[in-house]
Amino acid sequence: MPDSNQTMPTALVTGASRGFGRAIAAALHADGARVVAVARSAGQLSDLHDELGDRLVPVAADAADPVVAGTLVAQYEPDVLVLNAGAAPLPRPLHEHTWETFSRNWDVDVQHAFNWSREALLHPLEPGSVVVALSSGAALRGSPLSGGYSGAKAAIRFLASYAAEESRREGLGIRFLSVLPQLTPATGLGAAGVAAYAARQGIDVTTFLEGFGPALTPEQAGKAVIDLAAGSGHDHDSYLLTAAGLTPVP
Ligand SMILES: NC(=O)c1ccc[n+]([C@@H]2O[C@H](COP(=O)([O-])OP(=O)(O)OC[C@H]3O[C@@H](n4cnc5c(N)ncnc54)[C@H](OP(=O)(O)O)[C@@H]3O)[C@@H](O)[C@H]2O)c1
């Protein structure tokens, strides 16, 4: 049964226990939404609840599980659904991967984006709702130390555009977008990637990062999602995200 007493918009963020997802959940909460925060780490979600209060609803669950997606979409009918959960890729060159480590981001990131996008279309979510999926800048140029990561993130970008097309064809009024953040050392996942690429080039992290310009922060990711959810001026299906803001990807 959908919740019937809601008077404020509901947002649901997967992978909300830390990194971008935590900051996106906090930004949506500060913007006035009830926020359903989904991740496997119950302790980190509990900390977030203690920090933000009862308008933050922690749900400890595996976001890649199709039953979790179907159950939570039906229960909360989010106005804003942020598909952020993602596995940290094992930072190794290609031949040091096994198929299991290479395909990890397909099993978690892609499977989760597929399951939740499917449920958003089938339920369907209300007209005017928005689904934002986290892809990566790596989807545009590859990530040779991350196994199948960049291909998985490219698939998420395609998946969001396919869902957007189905929504348009059916007149559902649900917006589907993908965001491609630049690599940043500001999260656990990003810091591991930066350290691996710096070591590969035989330089320290600070020197490696000099080529990147200002680092993207989780708070900037939170603001970007608020801007995309508000909709004004954002009529593309896909956006690159850097510290300078959002840029449409052709
Ligand atoms: N940081 C970067 O440089 C960067 C750049 C481009 C794109 N991205 C993308 O941005 C997203 C967030 O990355 P991040 O840097 O914030 O990573 P992070 O700090 O490692 O956080 C990842 C989040 O995903 C959650 N998660 C992983 N597997 C999950 C599962 N099966 N079910 C539920 N939650 C799961 C984790 O929570 P639990 O472990 O508690 O479940 C955690 O909250 C990812 O999709 C990533 O690929 C990051």
The ligand as an SDF file (V2000), in Angstrom:
LIG
                    3D

 48 52  0  0  0  0  0  0  0  0999 V2000
   33.3760    9.2480   -6.3870 N   0  0  0  0  0  0  0  0  0  0  0  0
   33.6150    9.3540   -7.6780 C   0  0  0  0  0  0  0  0  0  0  0  0
   34.6820    9.8250   -8.0920 O   0  0  0  0  0  0  0  0  0  0  0  0
   32.5290    8.9670   -8.6660 C   0  0  0  0  0  0  0  0  0  0  0  0
   32.6690    9.4100   -9.9850 C   0  0  0  0  0  0  0  0  0  0  0  0
   31.6910    9.0590  -10.9060 C   0  0  0  0  0  0  0  0  0  0  0  0
   30.5940    8.3070  -10.5160 C   0  0  0  0  0  0  0  0  0  0  0  0
   30.4900    7.8810   -9.2130 N   0  0  0  0  0  0  0  0  0  0  0  0
   29.3150    7.0900   -8.8610 C   0  0  0  0  0  0  0  0  0  0  0  0
   28.6030    7.7490   -7.8310 O   0  0  0  0  0  0  0  0  0  0  0  0
   27.9260    6.7860   -7.0170 C   0  0  0  0  0  0  0  0  0  0  0  0
   28.2990    7.0090   -5.5640 C   0  0  0  0  0  0  0  0  0  0  0  0
   29.6900    6.8110   -5.4320 O   0  0  0  0  0  0  0  0  0  0  0  0
   30.5310    7.2780   -4.1580 P   0  0  0  0  0  0  0  0  0  0  0  0
   31.8000    7.7950   -4.6800 O   0  0  0  0  0  0  0  0  0  0  0  0
   29.6840    8.0970   -3.2670 O   0  0  0  0  0  0  0  0  0  0  0  0
   30.8410    5.8360   -3.5150 O   0  0  0  0  0  0  0  0  0  0  0  0
   30.9490    5.3390   -1.9940 P   0  0  0  0  0  0  0  0  0  0  0  0
   31.4100    6.4370   -1.1210 O   0  0  0  0  0  0  0  0  0  0  0  0
   31.7340    4.0690   -2.0650 O   0  0  0  0  0  0  0  0  0  0  0  0
   29.4260    5.0130   -1.6330 O   0  0  0  0  0  0  0  0  0  0  0  0
   28.7460    4.0010   -2.3110 C   0  0  0  0  0  0  0  0  0  0  0  0
   27.3680    3.8670   -1.7240 C   0  0  0  0  0  0  0  0  0  0  0  0
   26.6870    2.8240   -2.4340 O   0  0  0  0  0  0  0  0  0  0  0  0
   26.1380    1.9430   -1.4810 C   0  0  0  0  0  0  0  0  0  0  0  0
   25.9840    0.5910   -2.0240 N   0  0  0  0  0  0  0  0  0  0  0  0
   26.8950   -0.1760   -2.6510 C   0  0  0  0  0  0  0  0  0  0  0  0
   26.3620   -1.3550   -2.9710 N   0  0  0  0  0  0  0  0  0  0  0  0
   25.0740   -1.3250   -2.5280 C   0  0  0  0  0  0  0  0  0  0  0  0
   24.0040   -2.2420   -2.5630 C   0  0  0  0  0  0  0  0  0  0  0  0
   24.1240   -3.4500   -3.1260 N   0  0  0  0  0  0  0  0  0  0  0  0
   22.8190   -1.8890   -2.0050 N   0  0  0  0  0  0  0  0  0  0  0  0
   22.6860   -0.6740   -1.4310 C   0  0  0  0  0  0  0  0  0  0  0  0
   23.6490    0.2500   -1.3890 N   0  0  0  0  0  0  0  0  0  0  0  0
   24.8410   -0.0930   -1.9310 C   0  0  0  0  0  0  0  0  0  0  0  0
   27.0690    1.9940   -0.2830 C   0  0  0  0  0  0  0  0  0  0  0  0
   26.3570    1.6440    0.8790 O   0  0  0  0  0  0  0  0  0  0  0  0
   26.4870    0.2470    1.6700 P   0  0  0  0  0  0  0  0  0  0  0  0
   27.8870   -0.2610    1.4880 O   0  0  0  0  0  0  0  0  0  0  0  0
   26.1550    0.6600    3.0610 O   0  0  0  0  0  0  0  0  0  0  0  0
   25.4480   -0.6270    1.0700 O   0  0  0  0  0  0  0  0  0  0  0  0
   27.3920    3.4940   -0.2550 C   0  0  0  0  0  0  0  0  0  0  0  0
   26.3880    4.2050    0.4250 O   0  0  0  0  0  0  0  0  0  0  0  0
   28.3560    5.4060   -7.5350 C   0  0  0  0  0  0  0  0  0  0  0  0
   27.3550    4.9040   -8.3960 O   0  0  0  0  0  0  0  0  0  0  0  0
   29.6420    5.7120   -8.2920 C   0  0  0  0  0  0  0  0  0  0  0  0
   29.9310    4.7650   -9.2900 O   0  0  0  0  0  0  0  0  0  0  0  0
   31.4340    8.2060   -8.2850 C   0  0  0  0  0  0  0  0  0  0  0  0
  1  2  1  0
  2  3  2  0
  2  4  1  0
  4  5  1  0
  4 48  2  0
  5  6  2  0
  6  7  1  0
  7  8  2  0
  8  9  1  0
  8 48  1  0
  9 10  1  0
  9 46  1  0
 10 11  1  0
 11 12  1  0
 11 44  1  0
 12 13  1  0
 13 14  1  0
 14 15  2  0
 14 16  1  0
 14 17  1  0
 17 18  1  0
 18 19  2  0
 18 20  1  0
 18 21  1  0
 21 22  1  0
 22 23  1  0
 23 24  1  0
 23 42  1  0
 24 25  1  0
 25 26  1  0
 25 36  1  0
 26 27  1  0
 26 35  1  0
 27 28  2  0
 28 29  1  0
 29 30  1  0
 29 35  2  0
 30 31  1  0
 30 32  2  0
 32 33  1  0
 33 34  2  0
 34 35  1  0
 36 37  1  0
 36 42  1  0
 37 38  1  0
 38 39  2  0
 38 40  1  0
 38 41  1  0
 42 43  1  0
 44 45  1  0
 44 46  1  0
 46 47  1  0
M  CHG  2   8   1  16  -1
M  END
$$$$
